[in-house]
Every structure is written in C-alpha cells, then in structure tokens.
C-alpha cells in the first residue's frame, strides 16, 4: 500500500503521523496514538484488537472497502475474539484476512498505520477527549491541504491556457490555409482541442458535457491538478507533432501514450480511476 506524502497532526501534546497519497484515504499512525496511553504502543494496539467489537468493526470496514478481504478467516477470528486465549496483532490480521485497513511500515519512521476511519475508532478506545482533539487538528490539516491544492490547480489551469497559445499557433501555421473561412477555422481548432481531450480524458468536450449536463464549466475546468499538468505538456507535444506533419490519428495515439506515462509518473498506483480514463 503506497502512501507517498507524510504530515503530522497534534492532539494534547502528542504528534501523530499521517500518510496520504493525495486522496481522501489517509492513514494515521496507531503507534503514535497508542503512545498517548502507554510506553508500549505495540502491546496497546494488540490489546485493543483482542476485543470482539473491534474485530467486528474491522471486518465490516474491510467488507465495505476491500473486495479481496477473506470473510471465512474473519469469521474464525470473530468467533474466538474476546476469550482469554485470543490474541491478535496487525500482522496476524493482515496476513490471514488480506486486510488493507491496517498495515505496518518498517524503518525509523515506521509503525502501525490504519485508515482514518479505523484510527479514529482506536482513538475513541484510548480516550474520547483525545479523539476530539485529533479530529479537530485533522480537519485543520485537510483544510490547509485543500487551500494548497486550490492554489496549485489555479496556477496549472493558467499554465494550460498559456500553453494553448503555442498549440493554436501550430494549428494556424500548419493546418489552416489562409483562404479557409472563420467557421471552418473554428472547426479545426475544436477538432485539435478534442485530440487532447480524448488523449487525456478519454472523451471529447461534447461527450463530457452530455454526461455532465448540470456541471458548471467545461471538461478542463473539472480536471484534477495532475491532469492539468499533463494537459499543459500535451499541448506542447501536439504543437511539435503538428509542425512535423504527423496526421491526426497518429498524433492521438502518441499523445495518449504520453498521457498514460505522465499520469503513471504523477500518481503511481494510487489513482487507478484516473488511469482507467486513459484506456488503461
């Protein structure tokens, strides 16, 4: 489970690591949370996981969020949870059930991490007051992230618009004869814009509008920050391919391949939905 970005939140003087790949599925350090209560966080986490209610909660979370979860193994654990002889650890849980809600991270800054849904449940067991402080600072963190993302999105949207001038100049110089009517010129510009749209988004501007009739703005206004970065690069690439005299069909294939490669570089395996839009 690849988590690329690390940040921290504070709760009653305790620093808690947050791992995120840039989406809503943040993972918080159970090890850090447990340190609020004990000097032996691993034992604290294992004691929490011995409870039948906790096993049922973890199993339900995996059932709702993990198609590869193993329900038979979960049922076995649930039947024995809470008994004096029952023991459970994150490693044992993950290896037996193929769980994804909890994972261990090795290294100096490692420990046990859990999806925020599970981490807040664990924090409730530690202390209701502690959980409230955690939620408050986590909301502060996400608000800061949203502000930074909004700034980055606006900058890249502006960059894409500026680069579009390079794109349209190539179209005008190579693809539009001087005698072509303004109406036909507009069709050519729109056609080339849709080459970029299909290469990146997998659909034309009209197809997107038909699918989102109530949306404000166009397909590019709805793009993610990563898509805008790729779009800006595709505009420059397509301008060069136009000047090289490549036909539109061949340019589309090349642009789509470039878009896939760039999206993989920006997102890795953390946003498969974006890659599916590119025909992955």
C-alpha positions as CSV (number, residue, x, y, z in Angstrom):
1,X,0.0,0.0,0.0
2,X,1.9,3.0,-1.3
3,X,1.5,6.2,0.7
4,X,3.6,9.0,-0.6
5,X,3.1,12.1,1.5
6,X,3.7,12.4,5.2
7,X,2.4,15.1,7.5
8,X,1.5,15.3,11.2
9,X,-1.3,16.3,13.5
10,X,-1.3,17.2,17.2
11,X,-3.6,16.0,19.9
12,X,-3.0,17.0,23.6
13,X,0.8,17.3,23.0
14,X,1.0,14.0,21.1
15,X,2.3,14.2,17.5
16,X,0.6,11.7,15.1
17,X,2.0,10.9,11.7
18,X,-0.4,11.0,8.7
19,X,0.3,9.1,5.4
20,X,-1.6,10.0,2.3
21,X,-1.4,9.5,-1.5
22,X,-3.3,12.8,-2.1
23,X,-6.8,11.4,-1.9
24,X,-9.4,11.0,0.9
25,X,-7.9,7.7,2.2
26,X,-5.4,9.0,4.7
27,X,-3.7,6.6,7.1
28,X,-2.9,7.6,10.7
29,X,-0.3,6.1,13.0
30,X,-1.8,3.9,15.6
31,X,1.6,3.6,17.1
32,X,1.7,7.4,17.8
33,X,-1.9,7.3,19.1
34,X,-1.1,4.5,21.5
35,X,1.8,6.4,22.9
36,X,-0.6,8.8,24.4
37,X,-1.7,6.0,26.7
38,X,1.3,3.7,27.0
39,X,5.0,3.4,26.7
40,X,4.4,0.0,24.9
41,X,2.3,1.0,21.9
42,X,2.5,-2.4,20.2
43,X,1.0,-4.1,23.2
44,X,-1.7,-1.4,23.5
45,X,-2.7,-2.0,19.9
46,X,-2.8,-5.8,20.4
47,X,-4.9,-5.4,23.5
48,X,-7.4,-3.3,21.5
49,X,-7.5,-5.8,18.7
50,X,-8.4,-8.6,21.2
51,X,-11.9,-7.2,21.7
52,X,-14.8,-8.8,19.8
53,X,-16.4,-5.4,19.0
54,X,-13.1,-4.3,17.4
55,X,-12.8,-7.4,15.3
56,X,-16.4,-7.0,14.1
57,X,-15.7,-3.3,13.2
58,X,-12.5,-4.2,11.3
59,X,-14.3,-6.9,9.5
60,X,-17.2,-4.7,8.5
61,X,-14.8,-2.0,7.3
62,X,-12.9,-4.4,5.1
63,X,-16.1,-5.9,3.7
64,X,-17.3,-2.4,2.7
65,X,-13.9,-1.3,1.3
66,X,-11.9,-4.3,0.3
67,X,-13.0,-6.7,-2.4
68,X,-10.1,-9.0,-1.7
69,X,-11.0,-9.4,2.0
70,X,-11.3,-13.0,3.2
71,X,-14.6,-13.4,5.1
72,X,-14.1,-17.0,6.3
73,X,-10.9,-16.2,8.1
74,X,-12.6,-13.1,9.6
75,X,-15.5,-15.3,10.9
76,X,-13.0,-17.6,12.6
77,X,-11.4,-14.6,14.4
78,X,-14.8,-13.2,15.4
79,X,-15.9,-16.4,17.0
80,X,-12.9,-16.5,19.3
81,X,-12.4,-12.8,19.9
82,X,-12.8,-11.7,23.5
83,X,-11.8,-15.0,25.0
84,X,-8.9,-15.3,27.4
85,X,-6.8,-17.2,25.0
86,X,-7.5,-15.0,22.0
87,X,-4.6,-12.9,20.7
88,X,-4.4,-10.6,17.7
89,X,-1.8,-8.3,16.1
90,X,-1.9,-6.2,13.0
91,X,0.4,-8.6,11.2
92,X,-1.6,-11.6,12.0
93,X,-4.9,-9.8,11.0
94,X,-3.5,-8.6,7.6
95,X,-1.8,-11.9,6.7
96,X,-4.8,-14.0,7.5
97,X,-7.6,-11.9,6.1
98,X,-5.8,-9.9,3.3
99,X,-6.9,-6.7,5.1
100,X,-5.9,-3.2,3.7
101,X,-7.3,-1.0,6.5
102,X,-4.2,-1.6,8.7
103,X,-0.6,-2.0,7.6
104,X,2.9,-1.9,9.2
105,X,5.6,0.3,7.9
106,X,9.3,-0.5,8.6
107,X,12.1,1.9,9.2
108,X,12.9,4.7,11.5
109,X,9.5,6.5,11.0
110,X,7.6,3.2,10.8
111,X,5.0,1.7,13.0
112,X,1.4,0.5,12.6
113,X,-0.9,2.7,10.4
114,X,-4.6,2.5,9.9
115,X,-7.2,4.1,7.6
116,X,-8.6,7.2,9.3
117,X,-11.9,5.5,9.9
118,X,-10.1,2.8,12.0
119,X,-7.7,5.2,13.6
120,X,-10.4,7.4,15.0
121,X,-12.1,4.3,16.3
122,X,-8.9,3.3,18.1
123,X,-8.6,6.8,19.4
124,X,-12.1,6.5,21.0
125,X,-10.9,3.5,22.8
126,X,-7.8,5.4,24.1
127,X,-9.8,8.5,25.1
128,X,-12.9,10.2,23.9
129,X,-11.3,13.6,24.7
130,X,-8.1,12.7,22.8
131,X,-10.2,11.6,19.8
132,X,-11.9,15.0,19.7
133,X,-8.5,16.8,19.7
134,X,-7.3,14.5,16.9
135,X,-10.4,15.3,14.8
136,X,-10.0,19.0,15.3
137,X,-6.4,19.1,14.1
138,X,-7.0,16.6,11.3
139,X,-9.7,18.9,10.0
140,X,-7.2,21.8,10.2
141,X,-4.7,19.7,8.2
142,X,-7.2,18.9,5.4
143,X,-8.3,22.5,5.2
144,X,-4.7,23.6,4.7
145,X,-4.2,20.9,2.0
146,X,-7.3,22.0,0.2
147,X,-6.1,25.6,0.1
148,X,-2.7,24.5,-1.3
149,X,-4.4,22.2,-3.9
150,X,-6.7,25.1,-5.0
151,X,-3.7,27.4,-5.5
152,X,-1.9,24.7,-7.4
153,X,-4.9,24.0,-9.6
154,X,-5.4,27.6,-10.5
155,X,-1.7,28.0,-11.4
156,X,-1.8,24.9,-13.6
157,X,-5.1,25.9,-15.2
158,X,-3.5,29.2,-16.1
159,X,-0.4,27.5,-17.4
160,X,-2.5,25.2,-19.6
161,X,-4.3,28.3,-21.1
162,X,-1.0,30.0,-21.8
163,X,0.5,26.8,-23.4
164,X,-2.7,26.6,-25.5
165,X,-1.4,29.7,-27.5
166,X,1.6,27.5,-28.6
167,X,-0.9,24.9,-29.6
168,X,-3.2,27.2,-31.6
169,X,-0.2,28.9,-33.3
170,X,0.9,25.5,-34.6
171,X,-2.6,24.7,-35.9
172,X,-2.8,28.1,-37.6
173,X,0.6,27.9,-39.2
174,X,0.3,24.3,-40.4
175,X,-3.3,23.1,-40.6
176,X,-5.3,26.2,-41.6
177,X,-4.9,27.5,-45.1
178,X,-5.3,31.3,-45.4
179,X,-8.4,31.0,-47.6
180,X,-10.3,28.9,-45.0
181,X,-13.4,30.6,-43.7
182,X,-13.6,31.6,-40.0
183,X,-16.3,28.9,-39.4
184,X,-14.0,26.2,-40.8
185,X,-11.1,27.5,-38.8
186,X,-13.2,27.2,-35.7
187,X,-13.9,23.6,-36.5
188,X,-10.2,22.8,-37.0
189,X,-9.3,24.4,-33.7
190,X,-12.1,22.5,-31.9
191,X,-11.1,19.2,-33.5
192,X,-7.5,19.6,-32.3
193,X,-8.6,20.6,-28.8
194,X,-10.6,17.3,-28.7
195,X,-7.5,15.4,-29.8
196,X,-6.0,16.5,-26.5
197,X,-9.3,15.8,-24.6
198,X,-9.5,12.3,-26.0
199,X,-5.8,11.6,-25.3
200,X,-6.1,12.7,-21.7
201,X,-9.7,12.3,-20.6
202,X,-10.9,9.6,-23.0
203,X,-13.7,11.7,-24.4
204,X,-14.5,14.8,-26.4
205,X,-15.7,18.0,-24.8
206,X,-19.2,17.4,-26.1
207,X,-19.3,13.8,-24.8
208,X,-18.3,15.1,-21.4
209,X,-21.0,17.8,-21.5
210,X,-23.6,15.2,-22.4
211,X,-22.5,13.1,-19.4
212,X,-22.5,16.1,-17.1
213,X,-25.4,18.4,-18.1
214,X,-25.6,20.2,-14.8
215,X,-21.9,20.8,-14.5
216,X,-20.5,24.4,-14.3
217,X,-17.7,24.9,-16.8
218,X,-16.1,22.5,-19.3
219,X,-14.2,19.3,-19.2
220,X,-10.9,21.1,-18.4
221,X,-12.5,23.1,-15.6
222,X,-13.3,19.7,-14.0
223,X,-9.8,18.3,-14.4
224,X,-7.6,17.3,-11.5
225,X,-4.3,19.1,-10.7
226,X,-2.4,16.2,-12.2
227,X,-4.5,16.2,-15.3
228,X,-3.8,19.9,-15.8
229,X,-0.1,19.3,-15.6
230,X,-0.3,16.6,-18.2
231,X,-2.6,18.7,-20.4
232,X,0.0,21.5,-20.4
233,X,2.7,19.1,-21.6
234,X,0.4,17.5,-24.2
235,X,-0.3,20.9,-25.8
236,X,3.4,21.5,-26.3
237,X,3.9,17.9,-27.6
238,X,1.0,18.1,-30.0
239,X,2.2,21.5,-31.3
240,X,5.6,19.9,-32.2
241,X,3.9,16.9,-33.8
242,X,1.7,19.1,-35.9
243,X,4.8,21.0,-37.2
244,X,6.4,17.7,-38.0
245,X,3.5,16.9,-40.3
246,X,2.1,13.8,-38.5
247,X,-1.5,13.0,-39.2
248,X,-4.1,13.5,-36.5
249,X,-4.8,9.8,-35.9
250,X,-1.1,9.1,-35.3
251,X,-0.7,12.1,-33.1
252,X,-3.7,10.9,-31.0
253,X,-2.0,7.5,-30.4
254,X,1.3,9.2,-29.4
255,X,-0.4,11.7,-27.1
256,X,-2.4,9.0,-25.4
257,X,0.7,7.0,-24.7
258,X,2.4,10.1,-23.3
259,X,-0.6,10.9,-21.2
260,X,-0.6,7.4,-19.7
261,X,3.2,7.6,-18.9
262,X,2.9,11.0,-17.3
263,X,-0.1,10.0,-15.2
264,X,1.7,6.9,-14.0
265,X,4.7,9.1,-13.0
266,X,2.5,11.6,-11.2
267,X,0.1,9.1,-9.5
268,X,1.8,5.7,-9.4
269,X,-0.9,3.1,-8.5
270,X,-2.8,5.3,-6.1
271,X,-5.4,6.7,-8.5
272,X,-6.5,3.8,-10.8
273,X,-9.7,5.7,-11.7
274,X,-7.6,8.4,-13.5
275,X,-5.7,5.8,-15.4
276,X,-8.9,4.0,-16.4
277,X,-10.0,7.2,-18.1
278,X,-6.9,6.9,-20.3
279,X,-8.0,3.5,-21.6
280,X,-5.9,1.6,-19.0
